[in-house]
Amino acid sequence: MTDRVWKKVTKKDGGNYVFFKWNDPGDSIEGVWKGETDGKYGPLGLVEDELDGQIKSFPLHTVLIGKMEEVEVGSFVKIEYLGLSEGRSGRQYKNFEVYEA
């Protein structure tokens, strides 16, 4: 038997992310915007935490996709979950504020 060094196979962009879920109004994430990647159930946003260097992934809901289109990769951002809002059709959706420094 030969001694082999095994390494974990991941996506080309690293793929080892800490998953962040929007649960309660006021939940927020901040760091360096790394763009988006494909997730199992839809697009995921990627933000690198300035304190620990971990890349956090989170679901990019429709409203958030539109707001993040204005942010350049490499910008420092804060994304805050505002809670559920009601659209003109009466349908509820998750709403967000996005800040850029």
Steps between C-alpha positions, in 0.01 A plus 500: 500500500620848421460795728258740340419850599128558462346838448135587493356564154309828489366739243754706309413808704565318825148392585570485874264763630329570830129507417306800633121493505271803525276417798405811695460866405824675586720205403794641309822400337793724413830459329653501152256411220642205305214465252270206460515130428250230413346323796297183515172696519596821320763774502706566812669825593854490637642742757844468660495584870766762570566372853553128446543474122220245466287519190133497590240393248134594514192464280462779246128565505353682200496843667856453619622399152374832363670702773831312477525567124603855593790384721844436352691188601760598758284769662436498874128438559245463776181313419214526747187283497194720558247220530200417288340771286185485293507575130229669294355160414465420871775241488761506776873509430823535699623858491855630548707817526847505348772745606837549332811662647 
